[in-house]
Every structure is written in structure tokens, then in C-alpha cells.
Amino acid sequence: MSEQPEDKGIRTGVRPVPAARGGSPQLWLILPSCILALWAGAVLARRLPSFQWESLPVLAAGIATTVFALILNRVLLRPEAAPAQVPIGEGLRELLDSAGPAVIATDLRGHLIYCNPAAERLLGYRGAELLELWGQTELLAPGESERLVTEMQKLCHADPSLPSTPAARMAAYLDCVRSLPPSMVPSFDAQVRRKDGSIFPVTLHISALRDAAGQLTGVVAVGVDQSAVLHREQAQRESQERYRDLFENSSEMIATLSPAGQFLYANPAWKRSFGLDYAALMSLHSFEDAFSSTTRGEAAALFRRALDGEMIERAPLRHHTPDGRLLELELSLSRRHKAGIPLAVRCLLRDVTQQKQRENRLALQLAVSPIIGEQAWGDPPGMRILEALCISQGWDVAVQWMVDAEQQHLEFGTAWGTPDRHAETLIQGSMGMTLAGSTDLPERAWKDGRTVWITDLASAGKTPRIEAALNQEMASGWATPVRAGSKVLAVLEFYCRFRLREDREAMAAIETAAASLGQVLARTQERGQTDELKRQQEILLDSVTDGICGMDRNGGVSFANQAAARLLGAPADFLIGKPVHELLHGSAPPDRQCAQDCPLRSAETQSSSISGEDNIFRADGSFFPAEYSLTPIRGQGRFSGSVLSFRDISQRYALDRLKDEFISTVSHELRTPLTSIRGALGLLTSGILGDVNEKATNLLRIALTNSDRLVRLINDILDLERIQSGREPLAFRTVQLADIVKQAIEDMQPMADSAGVRLIHDTTTAEVTADPDRLLQVVTNLLSNAVKFSPPNSPVSVMLRPGVTGVILSVIDHGRGIPADKLETIFGRFQQVDASDSRQKGGTGLGLAICRTIVLQHSGRVWAERNPVRGSTFRIFLPYEPAPLVSSGRPMETETGHGTVVLADADSESRPRIAAQLARHGYSVVQTATAEQTLSAAGQNAQAILLDSAPGGINGWEILPQLRQLDASSKTPVVLLSVEDSQSHDDLSGGAEKPAAKPPQEEALLAELSRALRGLGDKARILVVEDDRDLAQIISEVFTRDNIAVRIAHSLQETVDACSAFNPHLMVLDIGLPDGDGFNVVDWLRQHEGLARLPLVVYSGRELSYAERSHLTLGPTYFLAKARVQPQQLEALVLTMLRSSRQMDETAPRESAVPNS
Amino acid sequence: MAHKILIIDDEDDIREVAALSLQTVAGWDVIMASSGAQGVARASEQHPDAILLDVMMPGMDGPTTFRELRKNPATAGIPVLLLTAKVQGSDQRRFADLGVQAILFKPFDPLTLSAQISSALGWS
């Protein structure tokens, strides 16, 4: 393009054609027709259904060639035009120069007469180069010129002859052009070679240049570069291929639907999901018919909405395939329309089954976890799990069957169904049902222990459940066991109205639900048991009369029983959360507030138990005396709270008050007459009132001594009671123990002097915290005992030995000593080494009991020891600092174990009762029911054997020899329990002791056992009081062979003497005596301690009245009529009684045990 | 010197024994009353050197009688010894709190009764 200055301003616009230039009017004449032709072509292209916009440039190029040919005709028709410099009007040249296609014109000789810049660009040559090389260089790709000539020849129906030289080809070419009709512009696709050698496609439009006369003057070729077009076409083809590939291979179902709903196009994905091939889809009456019946309506509705213009995006649909699969689908629909008229509906259907399954599984788990996690009751958790499962899986009915406790049958538990008639009917029919002994679906799952799946119920064996399901239009059914551990707790049964085949997804869901349900059920069962336990505990707690509160770790009440609420006069709710002090003292009115050091104040912070007595205030401010204890609970070593129990002891207080009054009264009422007696005797004995004869003096002395003893006895009883009651607290203070000892010695000196006993003490000093008065009482008491039992001229020494935690005070005597078996018992009440001691020594039998009580109150111990050589030592251990006694201070009942006893009794009714009796009295009992067990138990350190001799049970008479054989050396005593007393005692020679009557009376049994355990020791002593010497002789002979010492008294006086000298264990008493009668003997015995409870067999010649019998009763007393009783019976009775003779506990006289009385 | 002692006790026997004891052992003069009221009257009439007062009596008991004696100026200065059969500590403390000169216990030894009284009252 020329760079003329005047052109600059209008370069971008259409250059106006100057009117002065020649040729331009002609050009303007043809332009409109060109434009018209272009427009027509475009319109035509739109009309053609197969028209492709991409072919438009080719068409345009053809038209353009025609135009260019016309233009060149005008331009080149100038006769004077030089061949190289075509005399072209300026306007036309510009047009040609700026044309896009390449334009080349040649004359008839084949010389180049024109080429435009586009041609230069296309071919890569400059115009001058082209002109120079024209005819020497082949511009077409190899073989192309030959082909073109051939094609031209074909076109103009010329004889095909292939010229071999280029010149000949040119000639043939021109010939062809010449023969073409003027209207014809043939086009050829040719491969052209560029200057750089590259080949590119070009469409050549060839036309003839003719002069006005129609004579051919040259040839014009217009070349349109097709490289870009071909590229585009290929890209388009590839794109179409890609789309097709995409559609055909898409996993999503793609379809085009007609507005009537029929398939116009469907990709193969439909076949995969729906099992319908292309033809089947195309033949469907309507699109929704592809879906299962439940989905059809929904699909049709969505289609209608899409047709109305709504964009349906990913609407969820559920499709049950005929082969039993459930598909989760998402349907997207959009219409194609023109001016609101729907042309088609695009359909995209995505199979999201797997994704949905994942979601469902998650949703199921999310739904199930809180149900498992929940602690509260509410809906049965089973039902909610079933609901979650069915909804997520699209199942219709689920029934939970519970395995009963005995594992015998299945019981309807709970159920869930889709809300419709069929599911409901099926569930209604299941309610309350029990399945047992059939092979129905749930039972099969239970028995098989695995899921049983029936895809097609209709073709399965008919059972009641399956029939019921079929009746409610269910298609498939299955059942699965629910386990907790290895135990099947329940069975889940499912039905679905669609054919569903067993698949992994469903199984996974079932497993999730079953496992969760298993947990829930196991926990529910556990909780059921716990609840039962809790209920029982609550009943227990509510039935006791003590107030019981559970305190949590922070010291607040977490539980209060009914008694607690009742005692505190407030509802149980009111008590919850209160700390102990607030609970018991919180309602105290201002004037009754407890002290700051009230132990309850710090109770909640203590993890050790506390107990005590205190007033407890009710909600209304009133109070009652109570005994309380707070016991910490340790769970796995950790303090987890405590239990508070308290009881109203106002009654006990009232009783205590009554006892106080009683004691006070008794002490007064007894002392008042004693005061007179003692005073009168004292004055008489003193001789102040005048001389008394010797006999009278002696009697007065006896009376005085005994009245003194009575005073001491009363004092000691009251003293012991007073100390033990704890009502008079000890006054602790720092005490020099040596001072106490000195004081006691000083007090005892007169007594020691009169007994000729020396009192010695060492010089050790020790300081303890104690109540000095009480301690003095103890030491005095021990000294008094020591002096009493010391021979004259013997010393009694007191020693102090300070230790680490306390002091041991010892009182050592050289008296007669204490038998080893009495070392402990002497500290009991009225327990003296010898019953005569109290009389001889003037003791009351309470001194050591008082000592022990006082020492215990000092947190100390007191015990007795036998000295190596002679005498005894009493020792007291006193801690330097006694531990405070929190409780009321009653000394513990020291229940000493009596040893192990084998109780052999086949009778399961009587055995536990006897065992309980024995256990209550401190025996450890080994119970046996067979001979073998008994023999085995007897070999293991039993101290005694109680043997049932009842027929039918363990035969005691048979087992006895075996026991003796087994146990020849140790001689374990055997007590036979018999039903009757009249067994022949001759059988006892095997070594058993006395048969005790069975069912044995507790006392008798214990007496027998106690005796058996102790052994007879020394010979039993019987005093036979009988004035008939012959009869007395007979009786004594009866017993002699039993290795019993018998003494006979023929008169009252002899009896009294014998009692003192012989000290009998038992007395056989005749009523008639020469110097009195049995009544006198009994009266005398009654007055003597130690004899007042002497076992007595009253052997009289006459029947005695009730009053007489009462009069004659001492301890265990039996009455026999001489005439009726054989000596053997007397012997049996006496033997029995002897064995109980040292049991001081005997109280009631018994008459019933003896036959014929 | 012969002291004059008033014995107030509802029990005739005890009164007799105590009187005999004090008369024969110590040679004191004894006057007697069988009730609290009578005792108060006798005391104000006869001005004994000391009063031996029983605790448990029907009507006016020992403590009441003691308070009556203390109210009356004529008897307020006469030393009083309580004679009691009660041994309970609480009772003893209660009696001690009354302000009596001494508490003697029943049963008493008639041979030493006068000595106990003398000792409690500081009589030589």
C-alpha cells in the first residue's frame, strides 16, 4: 500500500472512490449485485438443515472469484495495457490489492499479468520475483498441476490427455478454460507450494478473462487459503467426536425427551442402570415409565414442571430395579424452547446410589449413636434404631423380637413401619406375639445365628410370618440376630414391598443397627438388674427405722431414706445437697446453737468415720437426742462419699433415766434398812451397850460381816453401773502415777497389816493423763485382791515400768495363784477363781470388772499373769495420753471364740437353726450333711462334734466308731443329737458323750457342748441326802461305776457340813430327814452363794404340790417319785445334770425332760 | 464438851441407831425430828450445834429443809451435814452445791459417826 500523505486522515474508513477515475462507474454497478449474492447465500445457508456455518467462507470465496473476474475483465480489457503492468484503473487496483484471497491473472500465453498482495503473501514471493520466476518455478505441490489439468479436462469433457511438459499443461489448461461457458467458475482444491517449500491447501477458482466481444483474453485464478478452514473443520470434527464419546461413555444418563415425554435420544448409561436398551427406551410411551411404580408419579411431576420452564436440578428419586436393586438417582431436567414453545427436554439422570449409601450409613450412625449414648428412658431405643435404619434404607417394616430370659422363645419387642396401612397391619398382627418352635423367619435367624434373607417371599416356603407379609404386599423379607457378646438378645425382622436382594450395603446397615441395638439391650438388661438391686436397696433403706443418708464426695446429702425424712421432719427432697452439720444442726434455734467445735461441723471434710451422740434438730427447730455415725465409703481406694446414719435415742434416754431412778431408789431403799442393821450390829458388837455372851458375840459378828458384805456389794454394783454407763465422764488430768500408788498403799495399809502382808513399791515415777480418783480405785482394788490372797509374811509389790507409749503398772503377789484358764474370766462379773472366795475373802466378785472398765476408759489394758514360781501378777498398761472415747463409753462385749464345732446333721431344716444358735454363742460351725463330710471335717482341728443320730439321716451310732478310730488320740468330744431321750445308753460306750434332745433347746445344747469342750476335769461330786441308809447305799453304788465321787448325808446337819467340805456338783435330796426336811436344806443352800444354784434332784416318796416344787427349786431341779423311778433312770438323769452342772447360765427349772415324773 | 446434835430423818430405826451412836460413843446430846418441817422447828427452838439431815424424806426433803434452815436467821448459822444413801456423783455434786458442811453416807458406822462429824466440822 502506498504511503501518500493525503491518505492519512481516512485510512480506517472506506476509501471513497474518486469519480474522475476511469472504470469506477462500472465497479459501482456490479457491487450491489455482489452484496445481494452474498446475502442470498447466507439466507440459503440458514434454510438448509444441514448447513454449516463453517462452510460460509468457501461459498464467499466462490462468489468473490466471480466478482474479481468481473472486475479484472473491466480492468484488463484495456488494449494498451502492458502485460506486466496491467493498466488497471486506480480504484479497481486498490480493490484488488486489498482483497483477502489471492488473485492471479495470466494472458493466453500463460504470462503473468497480475497478482495482488494477498497472492504475494500466500505464496511468499514478492510481485517482482513472481514475475521473474513465472513459468520457471512450479507453484503447485508435486503432481498437483497434472491433477488439476486432468480435472479441468474432465470438467470440460475434453479427452483426457496428460501433457508431460509444463508448457503443454499450460496449453491444455488454457484450452479447458477457453471451453468453459462464461458463467462457470470451476473450483479446485489444490496443494500449493510456498516459496519456503511448505505445502498448504488452497481452493482455486478459475475463470476466463474475456473481452467485450467475448473473446478469451486470459485466465484469472482466485486462491483462497484453506489452511485455517481445514483446521477449523478438523477441530470441529474432533469436538463432535469428543462429545459423542462423552455422551456414549458417560456414567450419567443423558437423554433428550420430546415435549410429549418420549425419548428422542438416550445414551448407553440408561441401559446400565435401567436394563433397557436404546430401542426399548425409544419405544417407551413416556419417560416416567422407565421408573418403578412408586417413583413414576414423582418423575412425571418433575417432567411437567420442567416443561413449564422450571429448571429441575438434581431432584432425588428412588428406583427399585426389577432385579431387586435400589437405585438412588438425581434427576435434572431443563427444556429447550423457542418463544416459550418447548422444543425438547434435556434430561440428566445421575446414579448416586453409592454416594447415598455412604450418606445413609453415616446418617444411620449419626441417628443411632445418640440413641445408644442416651441414658434416659423414653421411646424404646430399639424402635428409634429401627426407624433410623428403615428410613435410611427405604424398608417398610421392622420388628424387634426379644429372646426371653430362658432362651426359649421370641417375644414381640417393638416395631417400626412406614406410615401406611400395610405396614401398620403387619405390625398390629405381630404385637404381643410369641414365636416358639417354628421355623419362621425370625426364629431361623435366631437359631442360625446369622442373617436370613428372602429376596422373593412369594416363592419362599409359606410360614405365618411370610404369609402375613405377603398379605400386606411385601416382596422381600429378612431377619438378623442382635448379639451382646456371643449371646443373642433379640432378632430384627424386616420387610420391604420391593424385591430387594441381599447386598453388602444393606448388610452393613443392618450390622450397624444390630450392633448398636445389642449394646443398648445389654445395657438395658444390666440396668434392669441394677434397678432391681437399687429398688431392693431402697425398700431395705426405707424399711429401717434409722435415718440413713448417703453423702457425696463434697459432703452433701445425695440420698435420704424415709426414716431420715421422718426423723428430721422434712421431705427427702429438702434434705438433698445439705452438708452433715447443716442437716442435723441447721434448724437449731439461736439459743440452742451448738459449739464451734461441734464434730459435725468438720464432718464432711473428714474421711475417717465419726460417731457420737448429740441432739438433732428437726426442720421445725425441735430436737431429739440421737446417736449418729458417719462412715466414709471408699471406692477403689478413693474417698467417694460417706453414709450417715442416725437414730432417735430418746427412748433409750428415757430408759436410762428410768434405770437411774431405779438405781437411785434401790440404793436408797436397800441402804436405808441396811443402815439400821449395820448401825445396830455395830453398836452391839462393840460392847458399848454392855456385855454379850460369847455365842451371841459370834452371831453378831456374822451378822455384821454379812451386812458389811451386802453394803460393799451394793456399792460395787452401783459403782460398776455408774462407771459403765459413762454418764459420769472421767476427769482427766496429769497424774503422777507414783503418788497414786503411794496413796493406794496408804489406804490398804490397815488391811495389809491385819493380814500380815507387806506392801512394797519401787521408786520409779511416771506421769500419765488419767482420772486420779478412778485410777486410785483400780490400784486399791488390785492391792486389796493381792492382800486377800497372800499368805502372811509375804510381800505384795507394786512396780512401774515406763515404756514408749505408756506405763505398765504391776501388782505382784505370792498368793495361791490363778489357774491358767481363769486368767481372763476373772475380769467378768461375779467370776471368781473359786465360788467360796466371795464368802471367805469378803469380795463381791465385781472388783476386777470395775478395774477393767476403768482401765478401758483410759484406753489401757489390764490382765493377769501367773508368776513362774508362786502367785499372780496383775498388770495395767496405761497410755501416756489416752485416746478420747467418742462413743458413749460402754465397754465392748468381748465375745471370745469358743472354738470350731462340726455340726453333722442330715436335716436341712434343723441344721442351719442349730448352727445359728451355736454361732451366736461364739462357736465357729462347720456344717456337714453326710457321714463322709463329717469324717473329713472331724479330721480338721474340730474341737467338738455334734452328731445327729436320727434314723434316716447320718447314723450317729454307726459313724461313732469310725470317728473314734480316726481320732483315737485327741479324743474330740462327740455330742449326739437324738430325737428321743430314751436311747439305750449302753451304746454310748463307744465314747460319745450324752445325747442332747433334738430339736435341742438352746440352753441344753450349749450346756452339753460347753461341758464336752471343757471335759469333766476332776471327778464329779454328788451329795446324796437320804436318811434311809440302804437306799443311800444303792444310789451311791449306781454312780460309783460311773467314776463319780459320791458322799452320803443322812441328816440336815451332815448335809450342811458336807456342803462345805465336799463342795458337791449335784445333790440328790430326800424330802424327809431326821432333823428337818428337804425344805430346810434348800433354804440353807439358797442362802449360800455358790450353793444357791446347786443342781438338785428331789427324790421324794410322795407327790409334791406346785407350791412345794417352787419352794424346792434352786438351779436346775428335777423331781422324781421314788416308787416310780428305776435306779437306771435316776442315773441317766443325774449324768445329764452333772454335765450341765457347771453351766451357771441355767435358769429355769425343768421337769419335762424326765419321764414318769 | 457435849455437843447438841439435831437428827432429822423420817426413818425411826436410823434415827434411833444414829442417836444411840452419838450418845453412847461420843456422849453428845441428841434431839430428833422425823420430818423436815419438824426439824426446822426444833432447830429454831433448840439451837443445836449441828444438824444431821437425811436427804430423802416425804414432804420436805433434805435440800428443801436445808434451804428453809438457811432462810431462818435463827438457824442460818447452824452447820448442816447431809446423810445420804445416794452414791451417784450427780447427786453428790448437787448436794455439795447446796452449801452444806459435809455429806455423810449411809450406811454409816455407828462407832465412827461422831468422829466423822467432828472431823467435818473441825471439832477437836
Contacts between the chains, C-beta under 8 A, distances in Angstrom:
chain1	res1	chain2	res2	distance
A	660	B	88	7.3
A	663	B	88	7.4
A	664	B	86	5.9
A	664	B	88	6.2
A	664	B	91	7.2
A	667	B	85	5.8
A	667	B	86	6.2
A	667	B	87	6.0
A	667	B	88	7.8
A	668	B	56	5.5
A	668	B	85	4.3
A	668	B	86	6.4
A	670	B	85	8.0
A	671	B	85	3.7
A	671	B	106	4.8
A	671	B	107	5.8
A	672	B	11	5.8
A	672	B	14	6.8
A	672	B	85	6.0
A	672	B	106	6.9
A	673	B	13	7.6
A	674	B	106	7.6
A	674	B	107	4.8
A	675	B	11	7.8
A	675	B	13	8.0
A	675	B	14	5.2
A	675	B	17	7.2
A	675	B	85	7.1
A	675	B	106	4.3
A	675	B	107	3.8
A	675	B	108	6.6
A	676	B	11	7.1
A	676	B	13	3.7
A	676	B	14	5.4
A	676	B	16	7.7
A	676	B	17	5.5
A	677	B	107	7.8
A	678	B	107	4.2
A	678	B	108	7.8
A	678	B	109	7.4
A	678	B	110	7.9
A	679	B	14	7.1
A	679	B	17	3.3
A	679	B	18	6.8
A	679	B	20	7.9
A	679	B	21	6.4
A	679	B	107	6.7
A	679	B	108	6.7
A	679	B	109	7.9
A	679	B	110	4.4
A	680	B	13	7.8
A	680	B	17	5.5
A	680	B	110	7.9
A	682	B	21	7.8
A	682	B	109	5.7
A	682	B	110	4.4
A	682	B	111	5.6
A	683	B	17	6.9
A	683	B	20	5.9
A	683	B	21	6.2
A	683	B	24	6.9
A	683	B	110	4.8
A	683	B	111	7.5
A	686	B	110	7.8
A	686	B	111	5.5
A	688	B	24	5.0
A	688	B	25	6.6
A	688	B	111	7.8
A	689	B	20	7.8
A	689	B	24	6.7
A	707	B	107	7.8
A	711	B	107	5.6
A	715	B	87	6.7
A	718	B	87	5.3
A	718	B	88	7.6
A	719	B	87	7.4
A	722	B	87	7.5
A	722	B	88	6.3
A	722	B	89	7.0
A	727	B	90	7.5
A	728	B	88	7.9
A	728	B	89	4.6
A	728	B	90	7.2
